[in-house]
């Protein structure tokens, strides 16, 4: 059995996404571990959002890939 945490994100125009972290051990995750993973996910999310906002478009993606991300 795996243990983990999923962090939800809500973006502009009602777009939502998630980031999940999973470990192989069945042990329960400690609160400080969950807090660190949530913080790391938010930092990553903000970096991606800021990068995409600067470029104005998803770099190097096909129309179908953009559709899937939306």
C-alpha positions as CSV (number, residue, x, y, z in Angstrom):
1,X,0.0,0.0,0.0
2,X,1.2,3.5,-0.8
3,X,0.8,6.6,1.2
4,X,0.8,10.2,-0.1
5,X,-0.7,13.6,-0.4
6,X,-2.5,15.4,-3.2
7,X,-2.4,19.2,-3.4
8,X,-5.2,20.9,-5.3
9,X,-4.8,24.1,-7.3
10,X,-7.4,26.4,-8.7
11,X,-6.3,28.7,-11.5
12,X,-7.8,31.4,-13.7
13,X,-11.0,30.8,-15.7
14,X,-12.0,27.9,-13.4
15,X,-9.1,25.7,-14.4
16,X,-8.0,23.3,-11.7
17,X,-5.1,20.9,-11.3
18,X,-3.5,18.7,-8.7
19,X,0.0,17.6,-7.7
20,X,0.5,14.3,-6.0
21,X,3.3,12.9,-3.9
22,X,3.4,9.1,-3.2
23,X,5.7,7.0,-1.1
24,X,6.1,3.2,-1.3
25,X,6.0,2.7,2.5
26,X,2.6,2.2,4.0
27,X,3.6,4.3,7.0
28,X,1.4,7.4,7.7
29,X,3.0,10.7,6.6
30,X,3.8,13.1,9.4
31,X,2.2,16.6,9.5
32,X,5.5,18.4,8.9
33,X,6.1,16.2,5.8
34,X,2.7,17.0,4.4
35,X,3.3,20.8,5.1
36,X,6.7,20.7,3.3
37,X,5.2,18.9,0.3
38,X,2.3,21.3,0.1
39,X,4.7,24.2,0.2
40,X,6.9,22.7,-2.5
41,X,3.9,22.1,-4.7
42,X,2.8,25.7,-4.3
43,X,6.2,27.1,-5.1
44,X,6.4,24.9,-8.2
45,X,2.9,25.9,-9.3
46,X,3.7,29.6,-8.9
47,X,6.9,29.2,-10.9
48,X,5.0,27.5,-13.7
49,X,2.2,30.1,-13.7
50,X,4.6,33.0,-13.8
51,X,6.7,31.4,-16.6
52,X,3.6,30.8,-18.7
53,X,2.3,34.3,-18.0
54,X,5.5,35.8,-19.3
55,X,5.4,33.8,-22.6
56,X,1.7,34.3,-23.2
57,X,1.2,30.7,-24.4
58,X,2.2,27.2,-23.6
59,X,5.7,26.8,-25.2
60,X,6.1,24.0,-27.7
61,X,2.7,22.3,-27.2
62,X,0.4,21.1,-29.9
63,X,-3.2,22.2,-30.1
64,X,-4.3,18.9,-28.6
65,X,-1.8,19.2,-25.7
66,X,-3.1,22.7,-24.9
67,X,-6.7,21.3,-25.0
68,X,-5.8,18.5,-22.5
69,X,-4.1,21.0,-20.1
70,X,-7.1,23.2,-20.2
